[in-house]
Amino acid sequence: MSLFPRAVRNRLAWAAAASVALPWAAGAWVKRGIESQAAFDAARRVLLIDYLVAGTILAALSMWLAVAVGCWVTAVMKGPRRSADSFPVDAPRLGP
């Protein structure tokens, strides 16, 4: 028995991949445009962008973890699907 339905697993997988790939790609794109006259200034800017990307990835993954825990809690609270016997609507009534 799986913990999450397939649709939830797929969405969580895509969200985790986007949480890592999008900030990394944005940081790489911003670092391409860094031009500086001093070498230490460019290195400092690149390091700052790396820290921002790492912080953004950690924040996004922590939000992803919160959503995954919320999905798990919802699944646990709903419990397994049970089907009961059908209710006899047309059965004659016995008694007053």
Gaussian input, Z-matrix of N, CA and C with variables (Angstrom, degrees):
# hf/3-21g

backbone

0 1
 N
 C     1     B1
 C     2     B2     1     A1
 N     3     B3     2     A2     1     D1
 C     4     B4     3     A3     2     D2
 C     5     B5     4     A4     3     D3
 N     6     B6     5     A5     4     D4
 C     7     B7     6     A6     5     D5
 C     8     B8     7     A7     6     D6
 N     9     B9     8     A8     7     D7
 C    10    B10     9     A9     8     D8
 C    11    B11    10    A10     9     D9
 N    12    B12    11    A11    10    D10
 C    13    B13    12    A12    11    D11
 C    14    B14    13    A13    12    D12
 N    15    B15    14    A14    13    D13
 C    16    B16    15    A15    14    D14
 C    17    B17    16    A16    15    D15
 N    18    B18    17    A17    16    D16
 C    19    B19    18    A18    17    D17
 C    20    B20    19    A19    18    D18
 N    21    B21    20    A20    19    D19
 C    22    B22    21    A21    20    D20
 C    23    B23    22    A22    21    D21
 N    24    B24    23    A23    22    D22
 C    25    B25    24    A24    23    D23
 C    26    B26    25    A25    24    D24
 N    27    B27    26    A26    25    D25
 C    28    B28    27    A27    26    D26
 C    29    B29    28    A28    27    D27
 N    30    B30    29    A29    28    D28
 C    31    B31    30    A30    29    D29
 C    32    B32    31    A31    30    D30
 N    33    B33    32    A32    31    D31
 C    34    B34    33    A33    32    D32
 C    35    B35    34    A34    33    D33
 N    36    B36    35    A35    34    D34
 C    37    B37    36    A36    35    D35
 C    38    B38    37    A37    36    D36
 N    39    B39    38    A38    37    D37
 C    40    B40    39    A39    38    D38
 C    41    B41    40    A40    39    D39
 N    42    B42    41    A41    40    D40
 C    43    B43    42    A42    41    D41
 C    44    B44    43    A43    42    D42
 N    45    B45    44    A44    43    D43
 C    46    B46    45    A45    44    D44
 C    47    B47    46    A46    45    D45
 N    48    B48    47    A47    46    D46
 C    49    B49    48    A48    47    D47
 C    50    B50    49    A49    48    D48
 N    51    B51    50    A50    49    D49
 C    52    B52    51    A51    50    D50
 C    53    B53    52    A52    51    D51
 N    54    B54    53    A53    52    D52
 C    55    B55    54    A54    53    D53
 C    56    B56    55    A55    54    D54
 N    57    B57    56    A56    55    D55
 C    58    B58    57    A57    56    D56
 C    59    B59    58    A58    57    D57
 N    60    B60    59    A59    58    D58
 C    61    B61    60    A60    59    D59
 C    62    B62    61    A61    60    D60
 N    63    B63    62    A62    61    D61
 C    64    B64    63    A63    62    D62
 C    65    B65    64    A64    63    D63
 N    66    B66    65    A65    64    D64
 C    67    B67    66    A66    65    D65
 C    68    B68    67    A67    66    D66
 N    69    B69    68    A68    67    D67
 C    70    B70    69    A69    68    D68
 C    71    B71    70    A70    69    D69
 N    72    B72    71    A71    70    D70
 C    73    B73    72    A72    71    D71
 C    74    B74    73    A73    72    D72
 N    75    B75    74    A74    73    D73
 C    76    B76    75    A75    74    D74
 C    77    B77    76    A76    75    D75
 N    78    B78    77    A77    76    D76
 C    79    B79    78    A78    77    D77
 C    80    B80    79    A79    78    D78
 N    81    B81    80    A80    79    D79
 C    82    B82    81    A81    80    D80
 C    83    B83    82    A82    81    D81
 N    84    B84    83    A83    82    D82
 C    85    B85    84    A84    83    D83
 C    86    B86    85    A85    84    D84
 N    87    B87    86    A86    85    D85
 C    88    B88    87    A87    86    D86
 C    89    B89    88    A88    87    D87
 N    90    B90    89    A89    88    D88
 C    91    B91    90    A90    89    D89
 C    92    B92    91    A91    90    D90
 N    93    B93    92    A92    91    D91
 C    94    B94    93    A93    92    D92
 C    95    B95    94    A94    93    D93
 N    96    B96    95    A95    94    D94
 C    97    B97    96    A96    95    D95
 C    98    B98    97    A97    96    D96
 N    99    B99    98    A98    97    D97
 C   100   B100    99    A99    98    D98
 C   101   B101   100   A100    99    D99
 N   102   B102   101   A101   100   D100
 C   103   B103   102   A102   101   D101
 C   104   B104   103   A103   102   D102
 N   105   B105   104   A104   103   D103
 C   106   B106   105   A105   104   D104
 C   107   B107   106   A106   105   D105
 N   108   B108   107   A107   106   D106
 C   109   B109   108   A108   107   D107
 C   110   B110   109   A109   108   D108
 N   111   B111   110   A110   109   D109
 C   112   B112   111   A111   110   D110
 C   113   B113   112   A112   111   D111
 N   114   B114   113   A113   112   D112
 C   115   B115   114   A114   113   D113
 C   116   B116   115   A115   114   D114
 N   117   B117   116   A116   115   D115
 C   118   B118   117   A117   116   D116
 C   119   B119   118   A118   117   D117
 N   120   B120   119   A119   118   D118
 C   121   B121   120   A120   119   D119
 C   122   B122   121   A121   120   D120
 N   123   B123   122   A122   121   D121
 C   124   B124   123   A123   122   D122
 C   125   B125   124   A124   123   D123
 N   126   B126   125   A125   124   D124
 C   127   B127   126   A126   125   D125
 C   128   B128   127   A127   126   D126
 N   129   B129   128   A128   127   D127
 C   130   B130   129   A129   128   D128
 C   131   B131   130   A130   129   D129
 N   132   B132   131   A131   130   D130
 C   133   B133   132   A132   131   D131
 C   134   B134   133   A133   132   D132
 N   135   B135   134   A134   133   D133
 C   136   B136   135   A135   134   D134
 C   137   B137   136   A136   135   D135
 N   138   B138   137   A137   136   D136
 C   139   B139   138   A138   137   D137
 C   140   B140   139   A139   138   D138
 N   141   B141   140   A140   139   D139
 C   142   B142   141   A141   140   D140
 C   143   B143   142   A142   141   D141
 N   144   B144   143   A143   142   D142
 C   145   B145   144   A144   143   D143
 C   146   B146   145   A145   144   D144
 N   147   B147   146   A146   145   D145
 C   148   B148   147   A147   146   D146
 C   149   B149   148   A148   147   D147
 N   150   B150   149   A149   148   D148
 C   151   B151   150   A150   149   D149
 C   152   B152   151   A151   150   D150
 N   153   B153   152   A152   151   D151
 C   154   B154   153   A153   152   D152
 C   155   B155   154   A154   153   D153
 N   156   B156   155   A155   154   D154
 C   157   B157   156   A156   155   D155
 C   158   B158   157   A157   156   D156
 N   159   B159   158   A158   157   D157
 C   160   B160   159   A159   158   D158
 C   161   B161   160   A160   159   D159
 N   162   B162   161   A161   160   D160
 C   163   B163   162   A162   161   D161
 C   164   B164   163   A163   162   D162
 N   165   B165   164   A164   163   D163
 C   166   B166   165   A165   164   D164
 C   167   B167   166   A166   165   D165
 N   168   B168   167   A167   166   D166
 C   169   B169   168   A168   167   D167
 C   170   B170   169   A169   168   D168
 N   171   B171   170   A170   169   D169
 C   172   B172   171   A171   170   D170
 C   173   B173   172   A172   171   D171
 N   174   B174   173   A173   172   D172
 C   175   B175   174   A174   173   D173
 C   176   B176   175   A175   174   D174
 N   177   B177   176   A176   175   D175
 C   178   B178   177   A177   176   D176
 C   179   B179   178   A178   177   D177
 N   180   B180   179   A179   178   D178
 C   181   B181   180   A180   179   D179
 C   182   B182   181   A181   180   D180
 N   183   B183   182   A182   181   D181
 C   184   B184   183   A183   182   D182
 C   185   B185   184   A184   183   D183
 N   186   B186   185   A185   184   D184
 C   187   B187   186   A186   185   D185
 C   188   B188   187   A187   186   D186
 N   189   B189   188   A188   187   D187
 C   190   B190   189   A189   188   D188
 C   191   B191   190   A190   189   D189
 N   192   B192   191   A191   190   D190
 C   193   B193   192   A192   191   D191
 C   194   B194   193   A193   192   D192
 N   195   B195   194   A194   193   D193
 C   196   B196   195   A195   194   D194
 C   197   B197   196   A196   195   D195
 N   198   B198   197   A197   196   D196
 C   199   B199   198   A198   197   D197
 C   200   B200   199   A199   198   D198
 N   201   B201   200   A200   199   D199
 C   202   B202   201   A201   200   D200
 C   203   B203   202   A202   201   D201
 N   204   B204   203   A203   202   D202
 C   205   B205   204   A204   203   D203
 C   206   B206   205   A205   204   D204
 N   207   B207   206   A206   205   D205
 C   208   B208   207   A207   206   D206
 C   209   B209   208   A208   207   D207
 N   210   B210   209   A209   208   D208
 C   211   B211   210   A210   209   D209
 C   212   B212   211   A211   210   D210
 N   213   B213   212   A212   211   D211
 C   214   B214   213   A213   212   D212
 C   215   B215   214   A214   213   D213
 N   216   B216   215   A215   214   D214
 C   217   B217   216   A216   215   D215
 C   218   B218   217   A217   216   D216
 N   219   B219   218   A218   217   D217
 C   220   B220   219   A219   218   D218
 C   221   B221   220   A220   219   D219
 N   222   B222   221   A221   220   D220
 C   223   B223   222   A222   221   D221
 C   224   B224   223   A223   222   D222
 N   225   B225   224   A224   223   D223
 C   226   B226   225   A225   224   D224
 C   227   B227   226   A226   225   D225
 N   228   B228   227   A227   226   D226
 C   229   B229   228   A228   227   D227
 C   230   B230   229   A229   228   D228
 N   231   B231   230   A230   229   D229
 C   232   B232   231   A231   230   D230
 C   233   B233   232   A232   231   D231
 N   234   B234   233   A233   232   D232
 C   235   B235   234   A234   233   D233
 C   236   B236   235   A235   234   D234
 N   237   B237   236   A236   235   D235
 C   238   B238   237   A237   236   D236
 C   239   B239   238   A238   237   D237
 N   240   B240   239   A239   238   D238
 C   241   B241   240   A240   239   D239
 C   242   B242   241   A241   240   D240
 N   243   B243   242   A242   241   D241
 C   244   B244   243   A243   242   D242
 C   245   B245   244   A244   243   D243
 N   246   B246   245   A245   244   D244
 C   247   B247   246   A246   245   D245
 C   248   B248   247   A247   246   D246
 N   249   B249   248   A248   247   D247
 C   250   B250   249   A249   248   D248
 C   251   B251   250   A250   249   D249
 N   252   B252   251   A251   250   D250
 C   253   B253   252   A252   251   D251
 C   254   B254   253   A253   252   D252
 N   255   B255   254   A254   253   D253
 C   256   B256   255   A255   254   D254
 C   257   B257   256   A256   255   D255
 N   258   B258   257   A257   256   D256
 C   259   B259   258   A258   257   D257
 C   260   B260   259   A259   258   D258
 N   261   B261   260   A260   259   D259
 C   262   B262   261   A261   260   D260
 C   263   B263   262   A262   261   D261
 N   264   B264   263   A263   262   D262
 C   265   B265   264   A264   263   D263
 C   266   B266   265   A265   264   D264
 N   267   B267   266   A266   265   D265
 C   268   B268   267   A267   266   D266
 C   269   B269   268   A268   267   D267
 N   270   B270   269   A269   268   D268
 C   271   B271   270   A270   269   D269
 C   272   B272   271   A271   270   D270
 N   273   B273   272   A272   271   D271
 C   274   B274   273   A273   272   D272
 C   275   B275   274   A274   273   D273
 N   276   B276   275   A275   274   D274
 C   277   B277   276   A276   275   D275
 C   278   B278   277   A277   276   D276
 N   279   B279   278   A278   277   D277
 C   280   B280   279   A279   278   D278
 C   281   B281   280   A280   279   D279
 N   282   B282   281   A281   280   D280
 C   283   B283   282   A282   281   D281
 C   284   B284   283   A283   282   D282
 N   285   B285   284   A284   283   D283
 C   286   B286   285   A285   284   D284
 C   287   B287   286   A286   285   D285

   B1=1.4468
   B2=1.5186
   B3=1.3194
   B4=1.4557
   B5=1.5225
   B6=1.3007
   B7=1.4553
   B8=1.5223
   B9=1.3271
   B10=1.4628
   B11=1.5195
   B12=1.3248
   B13=1.4671
   B14=1.5291
   B15=1.3087
   B16=1.4588
   B17=1.5280
   B18=1.3204
   B19=1.4628
   B20=1.5313
   B21=1.3106
   B22=1.4675
   B23=1.5277
   B24=1.3412
   B25=1.4746
   B26=1.5154
   B27=1.3449
   B28=1.4586
   B29=1.5264
   B30=1.3295
   B31=1.4653
   B32=1.5219
   B33=1.3227
   B34=1.4562
   B35=1.5275
   B36=1.3246
   B37=1.4658
   B38=1.5209
   B39=1.3338
   B40=1.4692
   B41=1.5278
   B42=1.3197
   B43=1.4669
   B44=1.5273
   B45=1.3256
   B46=1.4699
   B47=1.5245
   B48=1.3229
   B49=1.4645
   B50=1.5247
   B51=1.3250
   B52=1.4626
   B53=1.5214
   B54=1.3346
   B55=1.4610
   B56=1.5237
   B57=1.3106
   B58=1.4616
   B59=1.5281
   B60=1.3175
   B61=1.4621
   B62=1.5318
   B63=1.3203
   B64=1.4651
   B65=1.5317
   B66=1.3405
   B67=1.4679
   B68=1.5295
   B69=1.3379
   B70=1.4552
   B71=1.5263
   B72=1.3388
   B73=1.4646
   B74=1.5254
   B75=1.3271
   B76=1.4636
   B77=1.5237
   B78=1.3185
   B79=1.4597
   B80=1.5137
   B81=1.3133
   B82=1.4647
   B83=1.5212
   B84=1.3172
   B85=1.4612
   B86=1.5318
   B87=1.3308
   B88=1.4630
   B89=1.5226
   B90=1.3302
   B91=1.4656
   B92=1.5248
   B93=1.3233
   B94=1.4647
   B95=1.5200
   B96=1.3343
   B97=1.4585
   B98=1.5182
   B99=1.3238
   B100=1.4678
   B101=1.5233
   B102=1.3112
   B103=1.4612
   B104=1.5177
   B105=1.2872
   B106=1.4469
   B107=1.5187
   B108=1.3293
   B109=1.4673
   B110=1.5228
   B111=1.3107
   B112=1.4637
   B113=1.5292
   B114=1.3163
   B115=1.4643
   B116=1.5283
   B117=1.3392
   B118=1.4632
   B119=1.5238
   B120=1.3438
   B121=1.4624
   B122=1.5281
   B123=1.3323
   B124=1.4715
   B125=1.5247
   B126=1.3200
   B127=1.4638
   B128=1.5269
   B129=1.3296
   B130=1.4686
   B131=1.5172
   B132=1.3157
   B133=1.4712
   B134=1.5268
   B135=1.3141
   B136=1.4683
   B137=1.5207
   B138=1.3295
   B139=1.4611
   B140=1.5292
   B141=1.3354
   B142=1.4614
   B143=1.5291
   B144=1.3092
   B145=1.4697
   B146=1.5250
   B147=1.3240
   B148=1.4667
   B149=1.5262
   B150=1.3248
   B151=1.4636
   B152=1.5300
   B153=1.3248
   B154=1.4683
   B155=1.5314
   B156=1.3150
   B157=1.4707
   B158=1.5258
   B159=1.3325
   B160=1.4667
   B161=1.5237
   B162=1.3289
   B163=1.4578
   B164=1.5120
   B165=1.3299
   B166=1.4639
   B167=1.5252
   B168=1.3204
   B169=1.4682
   B170=1.5255
   B171=1.3294
   B172=1.4661
   B173=1.5284
   B174=1.3330
   B175=1.4653
   B176=1.5265
   B177=1.3297
   B178=1.4639
   B179=1.5244
   B180=1.3364
   B181=1.4626
   B182=1.5263
   B183=1.3248
   B184=1.4676
   B185=1.5239
   B186=1.3313
   B187=1.4726
   B188=1.5229
   B189=1.3201
   B190=1.4679
   B191=1.5345
   B192=1.3216
   B193=1.4597
   B194=1.5276
   B195=1.3297
   B196=1.4650
   B197=1.5276
   B198=1.3173
   B199=1.4679
   B200=1.5209
   B201=1.3261
   B202=1.4688
   B203=1.5279
   B204=1.3291
   B205=1.4657
   B206=1.5256
   B207=1.3283
   B208=1.4631
   B209=1.5204
   B210=1.3201
   B211=1.4688
   B212=1.5274
   B213=1.3259
   B214=1.4579
   B215=1.5283
   B216=1.3330
   B217=1.4671
   B218=1.5226
   B219=1.3180
   B220=1.4640
   B221=1.5236
   B222=1.3217
   B223=1.4659
   B224=1.5225
   B225=1.3281
   B226=1.4645
   B227=1.5222
   B228=1.3204
   B229=1.4624
   B230=1.5323
   B231=1.3319
   B232=1.4682
   B233=1.5114
   B234=1.3034
   B235=1.4572
   B236=1.5173
   B237=1.3287
   B238=1.4583
   B239=1.5266
   B240=1.3017
   B241=1.4556
   B242=1.5213
   B243=1.3139
   B244=1.4704
   B245=1.5134
   B246=1.3211
   B247=1.4600
   B248=1.5297
   B249=1.2947
   B250=1.4709
   B251=1.5274
   B252=1.3177
   B253=1.4597
   B254=1.5147
   B255=1.3168
   B256=1.4584
   B257=1.5301
   B258=1.2839
   B259=1.4556
   B260=1.5270
   B261=1.3368
   B262=1.4703
   B263=1.5388
   B264=1.2931
   B265=1.4646
   B266=1.5250
   B267=1.3310
   B268=1.4634
   B269=1.5319
   B270=1.3016
   B271=1.4572
   B272=1.5284
   B273=1.3461
   B274=1.4636
   B275=1.5133
   B276=1.2915
   B277=1.4605
   B278=1.5192
   B279=1.2999
   B280=1.4579
   B281=1.5366
   B282=1.2596
   B283=1.4588
   B284=1.5251
   B285=1.3169
   B286=1.4831
   B287=1.4861
   A1=108.76
   A2=116.13
   A3=119.63
   A4=110.40
   A5=114.74
   A6=120.42
   A7=111.60
   A8=116.39
   A9=122.00
   A10=110.13
   A11=117.36
   A12=119.27
   A13=110.15
   A14=115.93
   A15=121.43
   A16=112.15
   A17=117.99
   A18=120.68
   A19=110.97
   A20=116.87
   A21=120.51
   A22=109.89
   A23=117.40
   A24=120.40
   A25=110.99
   A26=117.17
   A27=119.99
   A28=111.24
   A29=116.75
   A30=119.31
   A31=111.71
   A32=117.59
   A33=120.09
   A34=111.22
   A35=116.84
   A36=119.72
   A37=111.16
   A38=116.82
   A39=120.00
   A40=111.16
   A41=117.25
   A42=120.42
   A43=111.14
   A44=117.20
   A45=119.83
   A46=110.92
   A47=116.95
   A48=119.71
   A49=111.21
   A50=116.99
   A51=120.06
   A52=111.33
   A53=117.60
   A54=121.38
   A55=111.95
   A56=116.81
   A57=120.44
   A58=110.85
   A59=117.53
   A60=121.20
   A61=113.23
   A62=117.95
   A63=119.09
   A64=113.17
   A65=120.28
   A66=117.69
   A67=113.03
   A68=116.52
   A69=119.25
   A70=111.04
   A71=117.23
   A72=120.62
   A73=111.15
   A74=117.40
   A75=120.04
   A76=110.79
   A77=117.72
   A78=120.83
   A79=112.28
   A80=116.85
   A81=120.31
   A82=110.83
   A83=117.16
   A84=120.96
   A85=110.88
   A86=116.69
   A87=120.16
   A88=110.50
   A89=118.07
   A90=120.96
   A91=112.42
   A92=117.64
   A93=119.62
   A94=111.44
   A95=116.59
   A96=119.95
   A97=114.49
   A98=118.62
   A99=120.70
   A100=109.36
   A101=114.10
   A102=120.49
   A103=107.12
   A104=116.08
   A105=120.34
   A106=108.82
   A107=114.87
   A108=118.96
   A109=110.81
   A110=116.49
   A111=119.65
   A112=108.93
   A113=115.93
   A114=120.68
   A115=111.30
   A116=117.74
   A117=119.95
   A118=111.72
   A119=116.84
   A120=120.01
   A121=110.74
   A122=117.00
   A123=120.38
   A124=110.51
   A125=117.23
   A126=120.57
   A127=110.42
   A128=116.34
   A129=119.88
   A130=111.23
   A131=116.75
   A132=120.14
   A133=111.13
   A134=116.69
   A135=120.11
   A136=110.22
   A137=117.14
   A138=120.83
   A139=111.05
   A140=117.13
   A141=120.71
   A142=110.90
   A143=116.76
   A144=120.52
   A145=110.08
   A146=117.20
   A147=119.96
   A148=111.22
   A149=116.92
   A150=120.02
   A151=111.33
   A152=116.88
   A153=119.81
   A154=111.27
   A155=115.96
   A156=119.87
   A157=110.32
   A158=116.91
   A159=119.85
   A160=110.61
   A161=117.39
   A162=120.28
   A163=112.86
   A164=116.39
   A165=120.57
   A166=111.00
   A167=116.80
   A168=120.40
   A169=110.47
   A170=117.46
   A171=119.82
   A172=111.63
   A173=117.28
   A174=119.87
   A175=110.79
   A176=116.89
   A177=120.09
   A178=111.36
   A179=116.75
   A180=119.06
   A181=112.00
   A182=117.47
   A183=118.54
   A184=110.60
   A185=117.42
   A186=119.26
   A187=110.38
   A188=116.61
   A189=120.92
   A190=109.59
   A191=116.46
   A192=120.02
   A193=110.87
   A194=117.57
   A195=120.41
   A196=110.80
   A197=116.99
   A198=120.50
   A199=110.38
   A200=117.79
   A201=120.62
   A202=111.06
   A203=117.21
   A204=119.96
   A205=109.90
   A206=117.57
   A207=120.76
   A208=112.14
   A209=117.16
   A210=120.37
   A211=110.43
   A212=116.84
   A213=120.45
   A214=110.90
   A215=116.93
   A216=120.28
   A217=110.34
   A218=117.12
   A219=120.53
   A220=110.71
   A221=117.16
   A222=120.21
   A223=111.10
   A224=117.56
   A225=120.56
   A226=110.70
   A227=116.90
   A228=120.17
   A229=111.99
   A230=116.96
   A231=119.28
   A232=111.30
   A233=117.61
   A234=121.57
   A235=111.85
   A236=115.66
   A237=119.00
   A238=111.27
   A239=114.79
   A240=119.85
   A241=109.43
   A242=115.12
   A243=120.57
   A244=108.33
   A245=115.85
   A246=119.22
   A247=107.91
   A248=114.68
   A249=119.72
   A250=109.92
   A251=115.05
   A252=119.70
   A253=109.00
   A254=115.03
   A255=117.86
   A256=110.10
   A257=115.06
   A258=121.28
   A259=108.60
   A260=118.46
   A261=120.02
   A262=110.48
   A263=116.40
   A264=121.36
   A265=111.41
   A266=118.28
   A267=121.79
   A268=113.34
   A269=118.47
   A270=120.51
   A271=109.77
   A272=117.63
   A273=119.81
   A274=109.95
   A275=115.09
   A276=122.16
   A277=109.40
   A278=116.44
   A279=121.33
   A280=108.08
   A281=116.70
   A282=119.45
   A283=111.21
   A284=115.24
   A285=119.87
   A286=113.66
   D1=126.38
   D2=-178.44
   D3=-83.77
   D4=155.83
   D5=-177.36
   D6=-73.49
   D7=-40.17
   D8=-179.03
   D9=-122.49
   D10=152.14
   D11=171.51
   D12=-65.29
   D13=162.17
   D14=-176.38
   D15=-58.86
   D16=-40.20
   D17=-178.29
   D18=-64.08
   D19=-40.37
   D20=179.61
   D21=-68.54
   D22=-41.91
   D23=177.99
   D24=-60.62
   D25=-42.48
   D26=-179.82
   D27=-64.67
   D28=-43.74
   D29=179.85
   D30=-65.55
   D31=-39.34
   D32=177.87
   D33=-66.17
   D34=-37.48
   D35=178.14
   D36=-65.50
   D37=-44.85
   D38=178.08
   D39=-64.21
   D40=-38.68
   D41=179.45
   D42=-66.28
   D43=-40.05
   D44=178.15
   D45=-66.36
   D46=-41.63
   D47=178.51
   D48=-64.41
   D49=-41.42
   D50=179.35
   D51=-69.22
   D52=-32.41
   D53=179.31
   D54=-64.81
   D55=-27.33
   D56=179.33
   D57=-95.46
   D58=-44.27
   D59=-171.32
   D60=-73.97
   D61=-40.81
   D62=-175.42
   D63=-66.89
   D64=-48.26
   D65=176.49
   D66=-63.42
   D67=-37.00
   D68=178.51
   D69=-63.27
   D70=-43.65
   D71=179.30
   D72=-67.05
   D73=-39.51
   D74=177.95
   D75=-64.51
   D76=-40.67
   D77=177.61
   D78=-64.84
   D79=-40.91
   D80=177.67
   D81=-64.56
   D82=-37.69
   D83=179.58
   D84=-67.93
   D85=-41.23
   D86=179.38
   D87=-67.88
   D88=-38.44
   D89=-179.73
   D90=-66.67
   D91=-24.12
   D92=178.21
   D93=-66.52
   D94=-29.76
   D95=-175.80
   D96=-92.16
   D97=6.37
   D98=-178.77
   D99=-78.79
   D100=121.29
   D101=174.39
   D102=-130.46
   D103=130.29
   D104=-178.88
   D105=-144.28
   D106=154.06
   D107=179.88
   D108=-83.46
   D109=-30.45
   D110=179.47
   D111=-101.45
   D112=137.18
   D113=-177.32
   D114=-66.17
   D115=-39.11
   D116=-178.48
   D117=-68.91
   D118=-29.75
   D119=178.62
   D120=-69.01
   D121=-41.65
   D122=177.61
   D123=-65.29
   D124=-40.36
   D125=179.35
   D126=-65.24
   D127=-38.27
   D128=177.88
   D129=-65.10
   D130=-41.02
   D131=178.97
   D132=-66.35
   D133=-40.41
   D134=178.24
   D135=-63.50
   D136=-42.16
   D137=178.83
   D138=-64.72
   D139=-39.03
   D140=177.13
   D141=-62.51
   D142=-42.55
   D143=178.41
   D144=-65.24
   D145=-39.30
   D146=177.27
   D147=-61.59
   D148=-42.23
   D149=177.47
   D150=-64.44
   D151=-40.87
   D152=178.23
   D153=-63.71
   D154=-41.10
   D155=179.07
   D156=-65.23
   D157=-43.87
   D158=179.84
   D159=-63.51
   D160=-42.05
   D161=178.01
   D162=-64.76
   D163=-39.61
   D164=178.50
   D165=-65.88
   D166=-40.92
   D167=178.47
   D168=-64.40
   D169=-44.17
   D170=179.31
   D171=-64.58
   D172=-39.96
   D173=178.25
   D174=-65.45
   D175=-42.62
   D176=-179.68
   D177=-65.88
   D178=-40.00
   D179=178.97
   D180=-70.07
   D181=-31.26
   D182=175.95
   D183=-69.72
   D184=-36.30
   D185=174.39
   D186=-66.39
   D187=-38.74
   D188=178.03
   D189=-61.89
   D190=-42.14
   D191=178.78
   D192=-63.60
   D193=-39.00
   D194=178.57
   D195=-64.04
   D196=-40.60
   D197=178.13
   D198=-66.63
   D199=-41.44
   D200=179.44
   D201=-63.83
   D202=-40.55
   D203=177.48
   D204=-65.93
   D205=-39.29
   D206=176.44
   D207=-61.96
   D208=-40.64
   D209=176.64
   D210=-64.53
   D211=-40.14
   D212=179.39
   D213=-65.09
   D214=-43.69
   D215=179.51
   D216=-62.83
   D217=-41.87
   D218=178.27
   D219=-62.52
   D220=-42.58
   D221=179.30
   D222=-65.15
   D223=-39.10
   D224=179.44
   D225=-67.98
   D226=-41.19
   D227=-178.41
   D228=-68.58
   D229=-33.20
   D230=177.88
   D231=-72.67
   D232=-36.37
   D233=179.45
   D234=77.50
   D235=179.50
   D236=179.80
   D237=-71.55
   D238=154.00
   D239=179.21
   D240=-75.42
   D241=130.82
   D242=177.85
   D243=-126.15
   D244=140.94
   D245=174.73
   D246=-117.09
   D247=131.73
   D248=-177.66
   D249=-94.36
   D250=174.42
   D251=175.36
   D252=-67.15
   D253=152.35
   D254=179.80
   D255=-70.00
   D256=147.61
   D257=-178.76
   D258=-82.50
   D259=124.86
   D260=-177.89
   D261=-75.75
   D262=97.39
   D263=-176.54
   D264=-75.55
   D265=-40.17
   D266=-173.82
   D267=-93.69
   D268=10.78
   D269=-179.22
   D270=-73.33
   D271=142.71
   D272=179.04
   D273=-68.12
   D274=147.33
   D275=-177.24
   D276=-86.48
   D277=127.39
   D278=178.70
   D279=-104.76
   D280=121.90
   D281=177.25
   D282=109.00
   D283=178.13
   D284=-174.34
   D285=-71.52

